[in-house]
């Protein structure tokens, strides 16, 4: 196994960062990253001579080597110090000092190491903070943020993952975020969108988005200046257990479709995300359940009349937005019925011209729709005789 390779050469190897945080919280980490005192060159030589496959993914100048073992990728990064940072990238220098490496990490809960023997190396009280569900920057918040302004959003994301109460921030942290908000203007939209999507699906989302407005961050990450926080509050309650898409949550802030367009300009969201946003802004008010025995009918009619492929999934997002849990379940179980009559059937009945066939099919479709899509071929064709 590869830990033995390190041991043989007297290089230290420990689990690092997020994986340690997850293990200590009793969660299974998604991927396990390692940190080591060995340099990339030393690791390469060691792995190559042991016949371990290396995957080249450009991490090397930052000190990361990816080894492929037992159908799994392992990322192993040399301990490092950030020498120059510009708020986006860092130039690094390798070190063998574990504390120096922990010092350049963002949050205390992400700055711990775990020896393979189970020994915890925790220089900044990360374990205490994790147990108390506190999110704090390592060292001075403003310094950490200025190294990479995206850390402002990482703070919110982990707050939404770990903190128990919505409003449990250190005032000095919020102050540092406020003073450095402008730095987010220089961060690429793609990186921001990755973080924002995770915040939108985490806990305390209503509190955290309000905070983005209060601290002056919203404008730099593509959110509308006059975001509708009341609607956002209402909708975040609606969709609590409905597994919405991030865009569904976010759209409740928007007043007009330009808000979606502006978000897209800043964050380069996917076409599908943009279309969902536009769809919700357009239909969230008018397209609602029917009174009476068939509440789902307006939604079903909409799907049946639509010429687009994924209307069904957009309608499901709309139902989540509206908090219609029961209707959502029915909609998810509904299979789109197929219209039972074809032009061929009409020809057999003696309707010959294409124009007449088209008109007749349209009339029959309307009848079929009125019947709640229940009429079968026989009923529809006998209906045609009456027409």
C-alpha positions in Angstrom: 0.0 0.0 0.0 1.3 3.5 -0.7 1.6 4.6 3.0 4.3 2.0 3.3 6.2 3.6 0.5 6.3 6.9 2.3 7.3 5.2 5.6 10.2 3.4 4.0 11.6 6.7 2.8 10.9 8.4 6.1 8.5 10.9 4.5 5.5 11.9 6.7 2.0 11.3 5.3 -1.2 12.5 6.8 -4.9 12.9 5.8 -5.6 16.7 5.3 -8.3 19.3 5.3 -11.9 18.5 4.4 -11.6 14.7 4.8 -10.4 15.2 8.4 -13.4 17.5 9.1 -15.8 14.9 7.7 -14.3 12.0 9.5 -14.5 13.9 12.8 -18.1 14.8 12.1 -18.9 11.1 11.6 -19.4 11.5 7.8 -17.9 9.6 5.0 -15.5 11.9 3.1 -16.2 12.2 -0.6 -12.5 12.2 -1.4 -9.5 11.8 0.8 -6.6 14.2 0.3 -3.2 13.6 1.7 -0.4 15.9 2.7 3.2 15.0 2.9 6.7 16.3 3.6 8.0 14.7 0.4 8.4 17.1 -2.6 6.6 16.4 -5.9 9.9 15.2 -7.4 10.6 12.8 -4.6 7.0 11.4 -4.8 7.4 11.0 -8.6 10.6 9.1 -8.2 9.2 6.9 -5.4 5.9 6.1 -7.2 7.6 5.4 -10.5 10.1 3.0 -9.1 7.3 1.2 -7.3 5.3 0.9 -10.5 2.4 3.1 -9.3 0.6 4.9 -12.1 0.6 8.7 -11.9 -2.1 10.9 -13.4 -1.0 14.2 -14.9 -3.4 16.9 -13.9 -1.3 20.0 -13.8 -1.3 20.2 -10.0 2.4 19.7 -9.8 3.6 23.3 -9.6 1.3 23.7 -6.6 2.8 20.5 -5.2 0.0 18.0 -5.9 0.7 14.5 -7.3 -2.3 12.3 -8.2 -1.6 8.5 -7.9 -3.9 5.8 -9.3 -4.2 2.8 -7.0 -6.9 0.1 -6.8 -9.2 2.0 -9.2 -9.0 5.1 -7.1 -7.3 8.4 -7.4 -5.3 9.7 -4.5 -4.2 13.4 -4.3 -1.1 13.9 -2.3 0.1 17.4 -1.8 3.5 18.6 -0.5 3.3 20.9 2.5 3.6 24.5 1.3 3.6 28.1 2.2 1.9 30.7 0.0 4.6 33.2 -0.9 2.7 35.7 -3.1 -1.1 35.9 -3.3 -3.2 38.3 -5.4 -6.7 37.4 -4.2 -7.0 34.7 -6.8 -3.9 32.5 -7.1 -0.9 31.9 -5.0 2.8 31.2 -5.7 4.0 28.5 -3.4 7.1 27.3 -1.7 7.5 23.8 -0.2 8.0 23.3 3.5 8.3 20.4 5.9 6.5 22.4 8.7 3.0 21.1 9.2 1.9 24.2 11.1 3.0 26.5 8.3 0.8 24.5 5.9 -2.2 24.6 8.3 -1.7 28.4 8.6 -2.5 29.1 5.0 -5.7 27.1 5.0 -9.0 29.0 5.1 -11.1 27.9 8.1 -10.1 26.2 11.3 -12.3 23.2 10.7 -10.5 22.7 7.4 -7.0 23.1 8.8 -6.5 19.8 10.6 -4.4 16.7 9.8 -5.0 13.2 10.8 -2.1 10.7 11.1 -2.7 7.3 9.7 -2.2 6.0 13.2 -5.3 8.1 14.3 -3.3 11.0 15.8 -4.9 14.4 15.3 -2.7 17.4 14.5 -4.8 20.5 15.1 -2.9 23.8 15.4 -5.9 26.2 15.4 -8.5 24.6 17.6 -10.4 23.3 14.6 -11.7 20.3 16.5 -13.1 22.5 19.3 -14.8 24.7 16.7 -16.2 21.6 14.9 -17.6 20.3 18.1 -19.1 23.7 19.0 -20.3 24.1 15.3 -18.4 27.3 14.9 -17.0 28.6 11.7 -13.9 30.7 12.0 -11.0 31.7 9.8 -7.5 30.6 10.6 -5.7 33.6 12.1 -6.9 37.0 10.9 -10.0 36.9 8.8 -9.0 39.8 6.6 -5.7 38.2 5.7 -7.2 34.9 4.8 -9.8 36.6 2.7 -7.3 38.8 0.9 -5.4 35.7 -0.1 -8.4 34.5 -2.1 -11.7 36.5 -2.0 -13.7 33.3 -2.8 -13.1 32.4 0.8 -15.9 34.8 1.7 -18.4 32.4 0.0 -16.6 29.4 1.4 -17.2 30.9 4.8 -21.0 31.0 4.0 -21.0 27.5 2.5 -19.5 25.9 5.6 -21.6 28.0 7.9 -24.6 26.5 6.1 -23.2 23.0 6.5 -21.9 23.1 10.1 -23.4 25.9 12.2 -26.4 25.1 14.3 -28.0 28.5 14.7 -28.5 31.0 11.9 -26.9 34.0 13.6 -23.8 32.9 15.3 -20.9 34.8 13.6 -18.0 36.6 15.2 -18.6 40.3 14.6 -15.0 40.8 13.5 -15.5 38.1 10.8 -18.5 39.9 9.4 -16.6 43.2 9.5 -13.7 41.6 7.5 -16.1 40.2 4.9 -17.8 43.6 4.6 -14.5 45.4 4.1 -13.3 43.0 1.5 -16.6 42.4 -0.4 -15.3 44.3 -3.4 -12.6 41.7 -3.9 -15.3 39.3 -5.2 -15.6 41.4 -8.3 -12.3 40.0 -9.5 -13.2 36.3 -9.0 -14.4 34.4 -12.0 -18.2 33.7 -12.3 -17.7 30.0 -12.7 -15.9 29.7 -9.3 -18.5 31.9 -7.6 -21.4 29.8 -9.1 -19.9 26.6 -7.7 -19.9 28.0 -4.2 -23.3 29.8 -4.5 -25.1 26.6 -5.6 -23.8 24.8 -2.5 -25.0 27.7 -0.3 -28.4 27.6 -1.9 -28.9 23.9 -1.1 -27.4 24.2 2.5 -29.0 25.2 5.8 -29.7 28.7 6.9 -29.9 29.8 3.3 -32.4 32.6 4.0 -30.2 34.0 6.7 -27.0 33.7 4.6 -28.4 35.4 1.5 -29.8 38.3 3.7 -26.3 38.6 5.1 -24.9 38.9 1.5 -27.1 41.9 1.0 -26.3 43.4 4.4 -22.5 43.0 3.9 -22.6 44.4 0.4 -21.6 41.2 -1.4 -24.7 40.6 -3.5 -23.9 43.1 -6.2 -20.5 41.6 -6.9 -21.8 38.1 -7.4 -24.6 38.8 -9.9 -27.5 39.1 -7.5 -30.1 41.9 -8.2 -29.8 45.1 -6.2 -33.5 45.0 -5.2 -33.6 41.3 -4.5 -37.0 40.2 -3.2 -36.1 39.0 0.2 -39.7 38.5 1.3 -40.4 36.1 -1.5 -37.1 34.4 -0.9 -38.0 33.9 2.7 -41.4 32.4 1.7 -40.0 30.1 -1.0 -37.0 28.9 1.1 -39.6 27.7 3.7 -41.7 26.1 0.9 -38.9 23.9 -0.5 -37.3 22.8 2.7 -37.6 19.1 2.0 -38.3 19.0 -1.7 -34.7 18.8 -3.1 -35.0 21.8 -5.4 -32.4 22.8 -8.0 -30.2 25.7 -6.9 -31.8 27.9 -9.6 -35.3 27.3 -8.2 -34.3 28.6 -4.8 -32.4 31.6 -6.3 -35.1 32.7 -8.7 -37.3 33.7 -5.8 -35.0 36.7 -5.3 -35.7 37.9 -8.9 -38.4 40.4 -9.9 -38.0 40.4 -13.6 -36.4 38.3 -16.3 -33.5 40.7 -16.7 -32.4 39.6 -13.2 -31.8 36.1 -14.7 -29.9 37.5 -17.7 -27.7 39.6 -15.5 -26.9 36.6 -13.3 -26.0 34.7 -16.4 -23.7 37.5 -17.6 -21.8 37.5 -14.3 -21.8 33.8 -13.4 -22.0 32.0 -16.9 -24.7 29.6 -15.6 -25.7 26.7 -17.9 -28.3 27.1 -20.6 -30.6 24.7 -18.7 -30.2 26.8 -15.5 -30.9 30.0 -17.3 -34.0 28.6 -19.0 -35.3 27.3 -15.7 -34.9 30.8 -14.1 -36.7 32.4 -17.0 -39.5 29.8 -16.9 -40.1 30.3 -13.2 -40.1 34.1 -13.4 -42.6 33.9 -16.2 -45.0 31.3 -14.8 -44.7 31.3 -11.0 -47.8 33.6 -10.6 -50.2 32.6 -13.3 -49.6 28.9 -13.5 -51.2 27.6 -10.3 -53.4 24.7 -9.3 -57.0 24.5 -10.4 -59.8 24.7 -7.8 -62.0 21.6 -7.8 -61.3 17.9 -8.2 -58.4 18.2 -10.6 -55.9 20.6 -9.2 -53.1 19.3 -11.4 -54.8 19.9 -14.7 -53.3 23.3 -15.5 -49.8 21.9 -15.1 -50.6 18.8 -17.2 -52.2 21.0 -19.9 -49.1 23.1 -19.9 -46.9 20.1 -20.4 -49.2 18.7 -23.1 -49.2 22.0 -25.0 -45.5 22.5 -24.8 -43.3 21.6 -27.7 -40.2 21.4 -25.6 -38.5 18.3 -24.2 -37.9 19.0 -20.5 -41.0 20.9 -19.6 -42.0 18.2 -17.2 -39.0 18.8 -15.0 -39.5 22.6 -15.1 -43.1 22.1 -13.9 -41.8 20.0 -11.0 -39.4 22.8 -10.0 -42.3 25.2 -10.2 -44.4 23.0 -7.9 -41.5 22.9 -5.4 -41.2 26.7 -5.7 -44.9 27.0 -4.9 -44.6 24.5 -2.0 -47.1 22.1 -3.5 -45.7 18.9 -2.0 -48.7 16.7 -2.7 -49.1 17.8 -6.3 -45.4 17.4 -6.9 -45.6 13.8 -6.0 -48.6 13.3 -8.3 -46.8 15.1 -11.1 -43.7 12.9 -10.7 -45.8 9.8 -11.0 -47.8 11.0 -14.0 -46.7 9.6 -17.3 -47.4 11.8 -20.3 -50.3 10.1 -22.2 -49.8 9.8 -26.0 -52.5 11.0 -28.3 -54.3 7.9 -29.5 -55.4 9.1 -33.0 -53.2 9.4 -36.1 -53.6 10.8 -39.5 -53.6 7.3 -40.8 -56.8 6.5 -38.7 -58.5 9.5 -40.3 -57.6 8.4 -43.8 -59.1 5.1 -43.1 -62.3 6.9 -42.2 -62.3 8.7 -45.5 -60.8 12.1 -44.6 -58.5 12.7 -47.5 -57.0 16.2 -47.8 -54.0 17.0 -45.6 -55.5 20.2 -44.6 -58.7 18.5 -43.4 -56.7 15.9 -41.5 -54.7 18.6 -39.7 -57.9 20.5 -38.7 -59.6 17.3 -37.6 -56.6 16.2 -35.5 -56.5 19.6 -33.8 -60.2 19.4 -32.9 -59.8 15.9 -31.6 -56.8 17.0 -29.6 -58.9 19.7 -28.0 -61.7 17.2 -27.1 -59.1 14.8 -25.7 -57.6 17.6 -23.6 -61.1 18.5 -22.2 -61.6 14.9 -21.2 -58.4 15.1 -19.1 -56.7 12.9 -21.7 -58.9 10.0 -20.9 -60.8 9.5 -24.2 -59.5 6.5 -26.2 -59.3 6.1 -29.9 -62.8 4.7 -30.3 -64.4 7.5 -28.3 -62.4 10.1 -30.2 -63.3 8.7 -33.7 -67.0 8.5 -32.8 -66.7 12.1 -31.7 -65.3 12.9 -35.1 -68.4 11.5 -36.7 -70.5 14.0 -34.7 -68.2 16.9 -35.7 
